[in-house]
Amino acid sequence: MNLNVAQSGFGFPFMQTAVEQRVLATDPLELTIKPLPAAPADFSGAVGNFALVSKVVPTAPAVGEPVTWTLELSGLGNWPDISGLPQREVSSDFSVVQPKSKRTMKDNSLFEGTLAEDVVLVPNKPGTYQLGSVKFTYFDTASGSYKTITTEPVTLTVAPAAAAPTAPSPSGPVQFSLNPPANGAAPALKLPDPVAPTPPDNLPRDPLTESRRGFAPMSTDRLVVLSLLSSVLGPLLAWLTLAALRSRALDPQRRRREARAALAGVLDRMRTAGPESAARNVQLRLWQLHAAALWEIPHAAPGAPLVRAAIAARARDAADAWTALWTEADRAQHGRDATLPADWGLRAEGALQAVRVPGWPFLSLFAPRHLLPFLFALAIAFAPASARADAAADYKAGRFAAAEGAWHKAVAADPRDWAARHNLGLALAQQDRWAEATAHWTAAFLLAPSDANARADLALGLQRSGMAPPELVEFSHGEGRYALARAASPGTWQLALLGAALLIAIALVLLLLRGYGRIGGWARPTALAVVILAILLAAAATLSLHTYGQLAHPDAVMVWRASTLRSLPTEADTQKTSPLSAGSIATVDKAFLGWSRLNFPGGQTGWARTEDLVKLYR
């Protein structure tokens, strides 16, 4: 850390500051690893505290009826070193289905879980059998000694297999022909003629205990008036309802109202949750999340100064109280003294009660952009043209930061607008931000790989940014299968696959029509040609999508600057981390408070800052 220890001079601007640099270090920690005592012969290698349960269902089966023998080991210990459960002995009079083990770990824990194993036994002979006890030896850390868990033996009583059911005897007389067939075969059974039973007569039913009214016919004039009104009022009410729903959804204060309601729920749960630090910390994180949404703090993990500034911009009187609450919540979660002031909950409720968020303005549903969204959509469609014109004017005038901001908004409004991606990359490149520009140019190329501008942008970005992902370099060269793949975007190749399936369906329909004689003989060669075309199209699309690989995933992202891959979405130094190179391609499956969880082709997963990523399609 740098300390300002003295100042000299005659005042600003001739003042000089003396700075001393000092290093602060924590005290070292010492771990003493004790060796295990001499282990018995049947020691499983397990260390901790465990319980073993044995269940047999059923205990009185019949021959051929399956019996499930379940062993379940649970507890807290060195689960990564436990390979399986003890062996079991069964009589040879049983057929045994090989067991399948299922390991279930407690959430966010590597050392607490269960290991279950089901063995299916099928008895082949009747009799009485005993399933012996199972022993499991482990080292108990609490007592410092070896302990053996033994299950109780179970007795099975196997009954003989049930006899096959016999056909019931006929209830009526059975007639046989008295004249045997000439060939000496058995007499043929002669069944009676079928006679349907006579249904009973209708009888009066039970009376109804409730009054039920019906509708009497109305006059023709009234029917016409109601029909006209319903044809007008129905769409009008639907129109107003849809406008109201749109107005509520787009209300800028909606998220603040939801956050305020969520904060009330969090404080209510904190009153009943108790002082346990784990449950309390979960609620404190939720409180900070919803508080940031209430005050519209644009940061994933803001500190106290940022919180104070954001709140003071809206309600200066509330800034001190909310900043103090935020600081105490941070200290309780991450500080050495993880305690929360006793009056924190009461002060948080009082601060929340003092916040007033405007309700939904009912008259806003009559705004043109809510009543006429289709006209508003047309206006939005033409608005980017003027916005692009302004951004282009800023770019030509050398105002690259202003042009960047306008094109950032265009990309946020329509991430699949590859022209906006192209322009944004130009503005970033003019500011020597080549890596970020290359990420947006990659997105533009994936959306329009056959366009000359997109290809030139990608080649320029790979040359100037220092990033050279192998797949993008191959696409830029455009040789072999990459030349075929970049003839169309991944989305277009997916449509080609659907088109191939549709062509095959058309060919089958032609063959069906020919089979029923509805069309002439030209159907068969035409269907064959269509099938061949569909196969070629499907093969080209499949090969191209395979060539794109992860770049064809709708949630694909590109890491535009070197970062760190973390096992948890936090900056805590106690977790496992790995360097994350610029130019890496991955997919995102989760997002949390400014963090995104990445999945890589090799199966690796981890969390990275969302600000270090550029989404290629979204």
C-alpha positions as CSV (number, residue, x, y, z in Angstrom):
1,M,0.0,0.0,0.0
2,N,1.1,3.6,-0.6
3,L,0.9,6.0,2.3
4,N,1.0,9.8,1.9
5,V,3.2,10.8,4.8
6,A,4.0,14.4,4.2
7,Q,3.4,17.4,1.9
8,S,5.7,20.2,1.0
9,G,5.6,23.2,-1.3
10,F,3.7,26.6,-1.4
11,G,0.3,25.2,-2.1
12,F,-1.4,24.1,-5.3
13,P,-0.1,23.6,-7.9
14,F,3.4,23.6,-6.4
15,M,2.7,21.2,-3.6
16,Q,4.5,17.8,-3.6
17,T,3.5,14.7,-1.7
18,A,5.9,12.3,0.0
19,V,4.8,8.7,-0.5
20,E,6.0,5.6,1.4
21,Q,5.2,2.1,0.1
22,R,4.6,-0.6,2.7
23,V,3.7,-4.2,2.5
24,L,1.0,-5.7,4.8
25,A,1.1,-9.4,5.4
26,T,-1.1,-11.8,7.3
27,D,0.2,-14.2,10.0
28,P,1.1,-17.7,8.6
29,L,-1.2,-20.6,9.4
30,E,0.2,-24.0,10.5
31,L,-1.5,-27.4,9.9
32,T,-0.4,-30.5,11.8
33,I,-1.4,-33.7,9.9
34,K,-1.5,-36.7,12.2
35,P,-0.8,-40.3,10.9
36,L,-3.5,-42.9,11.2
37,P,-2.9,-45.7,13.8
38,A,-2.3,-49.2,12.6
39,A,-5.4,-50.2,10.6
40,P,-7.3,-53.4,10.9
41,A,-7.4,-55.8,7.9
42,D,-10.9,-54.8,6.9
43,F,-10.3,-51.0,7.0
44,S,-12.1,-49.4,4.1
45,G,-9.9,-46.2,4.0
46,A,-12.9,-44.0,5.1
47,V,-12.1,-41.3,7.7
48,G,-14.9,-39.3,9.3
49,N,-18.3,-40.2,10.8
50,F,-20.6,-42.6,8.9
51,A,-23.8,-44.6,9.2
52,L,-24.7,-47.8,7.3
53,V,-28.3,-48.9,6.6
54,S,-29.4,-52.2,5.1
55,K,-32.9,-52.7,3.6
56,V,-34.5,-55.8,2.0
57,V,-37.8,-55.6,0.1
58,P,-39.8,-57.9,0.2
59,T,-38.8,-60.4,2.9
60,A,-41.3,-63.1,1.9
61,P,-41.1,-63.4,-1.9
62,A,-42.2,-66.2,-4.2
63,V,-39.9,-68.1,-6.6
64,G,-39.1,-65.8,-9.5
65,E,-40.1,-62.6,-7.7
66,P,-37.3,-60.0,-7.5
67,V,-35.9,-58.9,-4.1
68,T,-34.1,-55.6,-3.7
69,W,-31.3,-55.5,-1.2
70,T,-30.2,-51.9,-0.6
71,L,-27.1,-50.7,1.3
72,E,-26.8,-47.0,2.0
73,L,-23.7,-45.4,3.5
74,S,-24.0,-41.8,4.7
75,G,-22.1,-39.3,6.7
76,L,-19.2,-36.7,6.7
77,G,-15.8,-37.8,5.6
78,N,-13.2,-38.3,2.9
79,W,-15.8,-39.2,0.2
80,P,-13.3,-38.8,-2.8
81,D,-11.3,-41.7,-1.3
82,I,-14.3,-44.1,-0.8
83,S,-14.5,-46.3,-3.9
84,G,-17.5,-48.5,-3.0
85,L,-19.4,-50.5,-0.4
86,P,-18.4,-53.8,1.2
87,Q,-18.9,-57.1,-0.7
88,R,-22.1,-59.1,0.1
89,E,-22.5,-62.9,0.2
90,V,-25.6,-64.5,-1.3
91,S,-26.7,-68.2,-1.6
92,S,-26.2,-69.8,-5.0
93,D,-30.0,-70.4,-5.1
94,F,-30.4,-66.8,-6.2
95,S,-29.8,-65.1,-9.5
96,V,-28.0,-61.9,-8.9
97,V,-28.3,-58.7,-11.0
98,Q,-25.1,-56.7,-10.8
99,P,-25.5,-53.7,-8.4
100,K,-25.4,-50.1,-9.5
101,S,-23.9,-47.5,-7.1
102,K,-25.4,-44.0,-6.8
103,R,-23.3,-41.3,-5.1
104,T,-25.2,-38.2,-4.0
105,M,-23.3,-35.3,-2.5
106,K,-24.8,-32.5,-0.5
107,D,-25.0,-29.2,-2.3
108,N,-21.7,-27.2,-2.3
109,S,-20.0,-29.9,-0.2
110,L,-17.3,-32.4,-1.3
111,F,-17.2,-34.3,2.0
112,E,-20.9,-34.9,3.0
113,G,-23.1,-37.2,1.1
114,T,-24.5,-40.7,0.6
115,L,-23.5,-43.8,-1.4
116,A,-26.3,-46.3,-2.2
117,E,-26.1,-49.7,-3.9
118,D,-29.1,-51.8,-5.0
119,V,-28.6,-55.6,-5.6
120,V,-31.6,-57.4,-7.2
121,L,-31.9,-61.1,-6.1
122,V,-34.2,-63.5,-7.9
123,P,-34.9,-66.7,-5.9
124,N,-34.8,-69.9,-7.9
125,K,-35.9,-72.4,-5.1
126,P,-38.4,-72.2,-2.2
127,G,-37.0,-72.3,1.3
128,T,-35.6,-70.1,4.1
129,Y,-32.4,-68.1,3.5
130,Q,-30.4,-65.7,5.6
131,L,-28.8,-62.5,4.1
132,G,-25.7,-62.0,6.3
133,S,-24.7,-58.8,8.1
134,V,-22.5,-56.3,6.3
135,K,-19.5,-54.7,8.1
136,F,-17.9,-51.4,7.3
137,T,-14.8,-50.2,9.2
138,Y,-13.7,-46.6,9.3
139,F,-11.6,-44.2,11.4
140,D,-13.7,-42.0,13.7
141,T,-12.1,-38.6,13.9
142,A,-14.2,-37.6,17.0
143,S,-13.0,-40.6,19.1
144,G,-9.6,-41.0,17.4
145,S,-10.2,-44.8,16.9
146,Y,-11.4,-47.3,14.4
147,K,-15.1,-48.2,14.4
148,T,-17.0,-51.0,12.6
149,I,-20.6,-50.6,11.6
150,T,-22.5,-53.9,11.3
151,T,-26.0,-54.3,9.8
152,E,-28.5,-56.8,11.1
153,P,-28.9,-60.1,9.2
154,V,-32.2,-60.5,7.3
155,T,-34.2,-63.8,6.9
156,L,-35.9,-64.4,3.6
157,T,-38.8,-66.9,3.3
158,V,-39.2,-67.9,-0.3
159,A,-42.6,-69.5,-1.2
160,P,-43.2,-71.8,-4.2
161,A,-44.2,-70.1,-7.4
162,A,-48.0,-69.4,-7.7
163,A,-49.9,-72.0,-9.8
164,A,-51.2,-70.8,-13.3
165,P,-54.8,-69.7,-13.2
166,T,-57.4,-72.1,-14.7
167,A,-60.2,-71.2,-17.0
168,P,-63.6,-70.8,-15.3
169,S,-66.2,-73.4,-16.0
170,P,-69.1,-72.3,-18.2
171,S,-72.2,-71.1,-16.5
172,G,-74.7,-72.4,-19.1
173,P,-75.2,-75.8,-20.7
174,V,-72.5,-76.9,-23.1
175,Q,-73.6,-78.8,-26.2
176,F,-71.5,-81.3,-28.0
177,S,-72.1,-82.9,-31.4
178,L,-73.0,-86.6,-30.9
179,N,-71.8,-87.5,-34.4
180,P,-67.9,-87.5,-34.3
181,P,-66.1,-86.3,-37.5
182,A,-65.3,-88.9,-40.0
183,N,-61.5,-88.4,-39.6
184,G,-61.7,-89.5,-35.9
185,A,-60.9,-86.0,-34.5
186,A,-62.3,-84.9,-31.2
187,P,-66.0,-83.8,-31.1
188,A,-66.4,-80.1,-32.1
189,L,-67.8,-77.6,-29.5
190,K,-71.1,-76.1,-30.6
191,L,-71.7,-72.7,-29.0
192,P,-75.2,-71.2,-28.4
193,D,-76.5,-68.4,-30.6
194,P,-75.8,-64.9,-29.2
195,V,-78.7,-63.3,-27.5
196,A,-78.4,-59.7,-26.1
197,P,-79.9,-59.1,-22.7
198,T,-83.1,-56.9,-22.5
199,P,-82.2,-53.4,-21.2
200,P,-84.4,-52.2,-18.2
201,D,-87.1,-49.6,-18.7
202,N,-86.3,-45.9,-18.0
203,L,-87.3,-44.8,-14.5
204,P,-87.6,-41.3,-13.0
205,R,-84.3,-39.9,-11.7
206,D,-83.5,-38.1,-8.4
207,P,-84.7,-34.5,-8.0
208,L,-82.3,-31.5,-8.3
209,T,-81.8,-29.6,-5.1
210,E,-80.4,-26.4,-6.7
211,S,-82.0,-23.7,-8.9
212,R,-80.5,-23.7,-12.4
213,R,-81.7,-21.0,-14.8
214,G,-81.6,-21.1,-18.6
215,F,-81.6,-18.4,-21.2
216,A,-84.9,-17.6,-23.0
217,P,-84.8,-16.5,-26.6
218,M,-84.4,-12.7,-27.2
219,S,-85.9,-10.5,-29.9
220,T,-84.2,-10.1,-33.2
221,D,-83.5,-6.4,-32.7
222,R,-81.8,-7.0,-29.4
223,L,-79.8,-9.9,-30.9
224,V,-78.5,-7.7,-33.7
225,V,-77.5,-4.9,-31.2
226,L,-75.7,-7.2,-28.9
227,S,-73.9,-8.9,-31.8
228,L,-72.6,-5.5,-33.0
229,L,-71.6,-4.4,-29.5
230,S,-69.8,-7.6,-28.8
231,S,-67.9,-7.4,-32.1
232,V,-66.7,-3.9,-31.1
233,L,-66.5,-4.1,-27.4
234,G,-64.7,-7.5,-27.4
235,P,-61.7,-6.3,-29.5
236,L,-61.7,-3.0,-27.7
237,L,-61.5,-4.6,-24.2
238,A,-58.8,-7.0,-25.5
239,W,-56.9,-4.0,-27.0
240,L,-57.0,-2.1,-23.7
241,T,-56.0,-5.2,-21.7
242,L,-53.0,-5.8,-24.0
243,A,-52.1,-2.1,-23.8
244,A,-52.3,-2.2,-20.0
245,L,-50.1,-5.4,-19.9
246,R,-47.6,-3.8,-22.2
247,S,-47.6,-0.6,-20.1
248,R,-47.0,-2.5,-16.9
249,A,-44.3,-4.6,-18.4
250,L,-42.5,-1.5,-19.8
251,D,-43.1,0.7,-16.7
252,P,-39.6,1.9,-15.7
253,Q,-40.6,1.7,-12.0
254,R,-41.7,-1.9,-12.2
255,R,-38.4,-3.4,-11.3
256,R,-38.1,-1.0,-8.3
257,R,-41.5,-2.0,-7.1
258,E,-40.6,-5.7,-7.4
259,A,-37.3,-5.1,-5.6
260,R,-39.1,-3.3,-2.7
261,A,-41.6,-6.2,-2.3
262,A,-38.7,-8.7,-2.4
263,L,-36.8,-6.8,0.3
264,A,-39.8,-7.0,2.5
265,G,-39.9,-10.7,2.1
266,V,-36.2,-11.1,2.8
267,L,-36.5,-9.1,6.0
268,D,-39.5,-11.2,7.1
269,R,-37.5,-14.4,6.5
270,M,-34.5,-13.0,8.4
271,R,-36.7,-12.5,11.5
272,T,-37.7,-16.1,11.5
273,A,-34.5,-17.7,10.1
274,G,-32.5,-17.4,13.4
275,P,-28.9,-16.3,13.9
276,E,-27.2,-19.2,11.9
277,S,-24.5,-17.6,9.8
278,A,-25.1,-19.7,6.7
279,A,-28.8,-19.0,6.4
280,R,-28.3,-15.4,7.5
281,N,-25.7,-14.8,4.8
282,V,-28.0,-16.2,2.1
283,Q,-30.6,-13.7,3.1
284,L,-28.1,-10.9,3.3
285,R,-26.9,-11.6,-0.2
286,L,-30.5,-11.5,-1.4
287,W,-31.0,-8.2,0.5
288,Q,-28.0,-6.6,-1.3
289,L,-29.2,-7.9,-4.6
290,H,-32.7,-6.5,-4.3
291,A,-31.4,-3.3,-2.7
292,A,-29.2,-2.7,-5.7
293,A,-32.2,-3.2,-7.9
294,L,-34.3,-0.8,-5.8
295,W,-31.8,2.0,-6.1
296,E,-30.7,1.0,-9.6
297,I,-27.0,0.6,-8.8
298,P,-25.4,-0.4,-12.1
299,H,-22.7,-2.7,-10.6
300,A,-22.5,-6.4,-9.7
301,A,-20.7,-5.9,-6.4
302,P,-20.7,-2.2,-5.4
303,G,-18.8,-0.8,-2.5
304,A,-20.0,1.7,0.0
305,P,-19.0,4.8,-1.9
306,L,-20.8,3.7,-5.0
307,V,-23.9,2.8,-3.0
308,R,-23.9,6.2,-1.3
309,A,-23.5,8.0,-4.6
310,A,-26.3,6.0,-6.3
311,I,-28.8,6.5,-3.4
312,A,-27.9,10.1,-2.9
313,A,-28.8,10.8,-6.5
314,R,-32.4,9.7,-5.8
315,A,-32.9,10.4,-2.1
316,R,-30.1,12.3,-0.3
317,D,-31.7,11.8,3.1
318,A,-31.7,8.0,2.8
319,A,-28.1,7.7,1.7
320,D,-26.5,7.5,5.1
321,A,-28.9,4.9,6.5
322,W,-28.7,2.6,3.5
323,T,-24.9,2.9,3.2
324,A,-24.5,1.9,6.8
325,L,-26.8,-1.1,6.4
326,W,-24.9,-2.1,3.2
327,T,-21.5,-1.8,5.0
328,E,-22.6,-3.9,8.0
329,A,-24.0,-6.6,5.7
330,D,-20.7,-6.7,3.8
331,R,-18.8,-7.0,7.1
332,A,-21.1,-9.8,8.4
333,Q,-20.6,-11.8,5.2
334,H,-16.9,-11.3,4.5
335,G,-15.3,-9.8,7.6
336,R,-13.3,-11.6,10.3
337,D,-15.9,-10.7,12.9
338,A,-19.0,-12.1,11.1
339,T,-21.6,-10.5,13.4
340,L,-24.5,-8.4,12.5
341,P,-25.7,-5.6,14.8
342,A,-28.8,-6.6,16.8
343,D,-30.8,-3.7,15.6
344,W,-29.9,-4.2,11.9
345,G,-33.2,-5.8,11.0
346,L,-35.2,-3.0,12.6
347,R,-33.2,-0.3,10.9
348,A,-33.5,-2.1,7.6
349,E,-37.3,-2.3,7.9
350,G,-37.4,1.4,8.9
351,A,-35.3,2.4,5.9
352,L,-37.4,0.3,3.6
353,Q,-40.7,1.8,4.9
354,A,-39.3,5.3,4.2
355,V,-38.8,4.5,0.5
356,R,-41.7,5.4,-1.7
357,V,-41.8,3.9,-5.2
358,P,-44.4,5.3,-7.6
359,G,-47.1,2.9,-8.6
360,W,-48.2,2.0,-12.1
361,P,-49.7,5.0,-13.8
362,F,-53.0,3.8,-15.2
363,L,-53.3,6.5,-17.9
364,S,-50.0,5.3,-19.4
365,L,-51.8,2.5,-21.2
366,F,-53.3,5.2,-23.5
367,A,-49.8,6.2,-24.6
368,P,-49.4,5.7,-28.4
369,R,-46.5,3.3,-28.0
370,H,-48.7,1.0,-25.9
371,L,-52.0,1.5,-27.7
372,L,-50.4,1.3,-31.2
373,P,-47.3,-0.9,-30.7
374,F,-47.3,-1.9,-34.4
375,L,-47.0,1.8,-35.4
376,F,-44.4,2.2,-32.7
377,A,-42.5,-0.8,-34.1
378,L,-42.5,0.9,-37.5
379,A,-41.1,4.1,-35.9
380,I,-38.5,2.0,-34.1
381,A,-37.7,0.4,-37.5
382,F,-37.0,3.8,-39.0
383,A,-35.4,5.2,-35.9
384,P,-32.1,3.2,-36.2
385,A,-31.6,4.7,-39.7
386,S,-31.4,8.2,-38.1
387,A,-29.4,6.9,-35.2
388,R,-27.0,5.2,-37.6
389,A,-26.8,8.4,-39.6
390,D,-25.8,10.4,-36.4
391,A,-23.3,7.7,-35.4
392,A,-21.8,7.7,-38.9
393,A,-21.5,11.5,-38.8
394,D,-19.8,11.2,-35.4
395,Y,-17.4,8.6,-36.8
396,K,-16.6,10.7,-39.9
397,A,-15.9,13.7,-37.6
398,G,-13.5,11.7,-35.5
399,R,-15.9,11.5,-32.4
400,F,-15.3,7.8,-32.1
401,A,-16.4,7.5,-28.4
402,A,-19.8,9.0,-29.3
403,A,-20.1,6.7,-32.4
404,E,-19.2,3.7,-30.2
405,G,-22.0,4.6,-27.7
406,A,-24.6,4.9,-30.4
407,W,-23.7,1.6,-32.0
408,H,-23.5,-0.1,-28.6
409,K,-27.2,0.8,-28.2
410,A,-28.0,-0.4,-31.7
411,V,-26.3,-3.8,-30.9
412,A,-28.1,-4.0,-27.6
413,A,-31.5,-3.4,-29.3
414,D,-30.8,-5.9,-32.0
415,P,-27.8,-8.2,-31.4
416,R,-28.3,-9.9,-34.8
417,D,-27.8,-6.7,-36.7
418,W,-24.3,-7.6,-38.1
419,A,-24.0,-4.1,-39.7
420,A,-24.2,-2.5,-36.3
421,R,-21.6,-5.1,-35.0
422,H,-19.3,-4.1,-38.0
423,N,-19.7,-0.4,-37.2
424,L,-19.1,-0.9,-33.5
425,G,-15.9,-2.8,-34.3
426,L,-14.7,0.1,-36.4
427,A,-15.3,2.6,-33.7
428,L,-13.5,0.4,-31.1
429,A,-10.6,-0.2,-33.5
430,Q,-10.2,3.6,-34.0
431,Q,-9.6,3.8,-30.2
432,D,-7.0,1.0,-30.3
433,R,-9.3,-1.4,-28.6
434,W,-8.6,-4.1,-31.2
435,A,-9.4,-7.2,-29.0
436,E,-13.0,-6.0,-28.2
437,A,-13.4,-4.9,-31.9
438,T,-12.3,-8.4,-33.0
439,A,-15.0,-10.0,-30.8
440,H,-17.7,-7.9,-32.4
441,W,-16.3,-8.5,-35.9
442,T,-16.4,-12.3,-35.1
443,A,-20.1,-11.9,-34.3
444,A,-20.7,-10.0,-37.5
445,F,-18.8,-12.7,-39.5
446,L,-20.9,-15.5,-37.9
447,L,-24.1,-13.6,-38.9
448,A,-23.0,-12.9,-42.4
449,P,-19.9,-15.0,-43.3
450,S,-20.4,-14.6,-47.0
451,D,-20.2,-10.8,-46.9
452,A,-16.8,-9.3,-48.0
453,N,-16.9,-6.7,-45.3
454,A,-17.4,-9.2,-42.5
455,R,-14.5,-11.4,-43.9
456,A,-12.2,-8.4,-44.2
457,D,-13.1,-7.3,-40.6
458,L,-12.3,-10.7,-39.2
459,A,-8.9,-10.9,-41.0
460,L,-8.0,-7.4,-39.8
461,G,-9.0,-8.1,-36.3
462,L,-7.0,-11.4,-36.1
463,Q,-4.0,-9.6,-37.5
464,R,-4.1,-6.6,-35.1
465,S,-5.5,-7.9,-31.9
466,G,-3.0,-10.6,-31.1
467,M,-5.8,-13.2,-30.8
468,A,-5.7,-16.2,-33.1
469,P,-8.3,-18.9,-32.2
470,P,-7.6,-21.8,-34.6
471,E,-11.2,-22.1,-35.9
472,L,-11.4,-18.3,-36.7
473,V,-8.1,-18.4,-38.5
474,E,-9.3,-21.3,-40.6
475,F,-12.5,-19.5,-41.4
476,S,-10.5,-16.4,-42.4
477,H,-8.4,-18.5,-44.8
478,G,-11.5,-20.2,-46.1
479,E,-10.0,-23.4,-47.4
480,G,-11.5,-26.9,-47.6
481,R,-14.6,-27.5,-45.5
482,Y,-14.3,-24.0,-44.1
483,A,-14.9,-22.6,-47.5
484,L,-18.2,-24.5,-47.7
485,A,-19.2,-23.6,-44.1
486,R,-18.6,-19.9,-44.5
487,A,-20.9,-19.8,-47.5
488,A,-23.8,-19.4,-45.0
489,S,-24.3,-18.6,-41.3
490,P,-24.9,-21.3,-38.8
491,G,-28.6,-20.2,-38.6
492,T,-28.9,-20.5,-42.3
493,W,-27.4,-24.0,-42.3
494,Q,-29.9,-25.0,-39.6
495,L,-32.7,-23.8,-41.9
496,A,-31.1,-25.8,-44.7
497,L,-31.4,-28.9,-42.5
498,L,-35.1,-28.2,-42.0
499,G,-35.4,-27.6,-45.8
500,A,-33.8,-31.0,-46.4
501,A,-36.4,-32.7,-44.1
502,L,-39.2,-30.8,-46.0
503,L,-37.9,-32.0,-49.3
504,I,-37.9,-35.6,-48.1
505,A,-41.5,-35.2,-47.0
506,I,-42.4,-33.8,-50.4
507,A,-40.8,-36.8,-52.1
508,L,-42.8,-39.2,-49.9
509,V,-46.0,-37.3,-50.7
510,L,-45.2,-37.6,-54.5
511,L,-44.7,-41.4,-54.1
512,L,-48.0,-41.7,-52.2
513,L,-49.9,-39.8,-54.8
514,R,-48.3,-42.0,-57.5
515,G,-49.2,-45.1,-55.5
516,Y,-52.9,-44.0,-55.4
517,G,-52.9,-43.2,-59.1
518,R,-53.4,-39.5,-58.6
519,I,-50.5,-38.4,-60.7
520,G,-48.5,-39.7,-63.6
521,G,-45.3,-41.7,-63.9
522,W,-43.1,-38.6,-63.6
523,A,-43.5,-38.8,-59.8
524,R,-41.0,-41.5,-59.2
525,P,-37.9,-40.0,-60.9
526,T,-38.9,-36.6,-59.5
527,A,-39.1,-38.0,-56.0
528,L,-35.7,-39.7,-56.5
529,A,-34.1,-36.4,-57.6
530,V,-35.7,-34.6,-54.6
531,V,-34.4,-37.2,-52.2
532,I,-30.9,-37.0,-53.6
533,L,-31.0,-33.2,-53.4
534,A,-32.2,-33.4,-49.8
535,I,-29.4,-35.8,-48.9
536,L,-26.8,-33.6,-50.4
537,L,-28.3,-30.5,-48.7
538,A,-28.4,-32.3,-45.3
539,A,-24.9,-33.5,-45.7
540,A,-23.6,-30.0,-46.5
541,A,-25.5,-28.5,-43.6
542,T,-24.4,-31.2,-41.1
543,L,-20.7,-30.8,-42.2
544,S,-20.9,-27.0,-42.0
545,L,-22.5,-27.0,-38.6
546,H,-19.9,-29.5,-37.4
547,T,-17.2,-27.2,-38.8
548,Y,-18.6,-24.2,-36.9
549,G,-18.6,-26.3,-33.7
550,Q,-19.3,-24.2,-30.6
551,L,-19.5,-21.1,-32.8
552,A,-22.9,-22.4,-33.9
553,H,-24.3,-22.4,-30.3
554,P,-26.9,-19.7,-29.7
555,D,-25.3,-18.9,-26.3
556,A,-21.7,-18.7,-27.7
557,V,-19.4,-16.0,-26.3
558,M,-15.9,-14.8,-26.9
559,V,-13.5,-13.7,-24.2
560,W,-12.1,-10.4,-25.5
561,R,-9.5,-9.8,-22.8
562,A,-7.4,-12.0,-20.6
563,S,-9.3,-12.8,-17.4
564,T,-9.5,-15.5,-14.6
565,L,-11.8,-18.5,-14.6
566,R,-13.1,-19.1,-11.1
567,S,-14.9,-22.0,-9.5
568,L,-17.4,-19.7,-7.8
569,P,-19.0,-16.4,-8.9
570,T,-17.0,-14.3,-6.4
571,E,-13.6,-12.6,-6.1
572,A,-12.7,-14.6,-3.0
573,D,-9.1,-15.8,-3.1
574,T,-9.8,-19.1,-1.3
575,Q,-11.3,-20.8,-4.4
576,K,-9.6,-22.5,-7.3
577,T,-8.8,-20.4,-10.3
578,S,-7.4,-20.8,-13.8
579,P,-6.1,-18.2,-16.3
580,L,-8.6,-17.4,-19.1
581,S,-7.0,-16.5,-22.4
582,A,-8.3,-13.8,-24.6
583,G,-9.9,-15.2,-27.7
584,S,-11.3,-18.3,-25.9
585,I,-14.7,-19.5,-27.3
586,A,-17.3,-20.9,-24.8
587,T,-21.0,-21.1,-24.2
588,V,-22.9,-19.5,-21.3
589,D,-25.5,-21.5,-19.4
590,K,-26.0,-19.4,-16.2
591,A,-25.6,-15.7,-15.2
592,F,-25.4,-14.3,-11.6
593,L,-24.7,-10.7,-10.5
594,G,-22.4,-9.7,-13.3
595,W,-20.8,-13.2,-13.6
596,S,-21.4,-15.8,-16.4
597,R,-20.7,-19.5,-16.1
598,L,-18.7,-20.8,-19.1
599,N,-18.7,-24.2,-20.7
600,F,-15.7,-25.2,-22.9
601,P,-15.5,-28.0,-25.5
602,G,-13.2,-30.1,-23.2
603,G,-15.8,-30.2,-20.5
604,Q,-14.3,-27.5,-18.3
605,T,-16.7,-25.1,-16.5
606,G,-16.1,-21.9,-14.5
607,W,-17.3,-18.4,-13.8
608,A,-15.9,-15.2,-15.5
609,R,-16.9,-11.6,-15.4
610,T,-19.6,-10.8,-17.9
611,E,-17.9,-7.6,-18.8
612,D,-14.9,-9.6,-20.2
613,L,-17.2,-11.4,-22.7
614,V,-18.9,-10.5,-25.9
615,K,-22.1,-12.5,-26.8
616,L,-21.9,-13.5,-30.4
617,Y,-25.7,-13.8,-31.0
618,R,-27.6,-12.4,-28.1
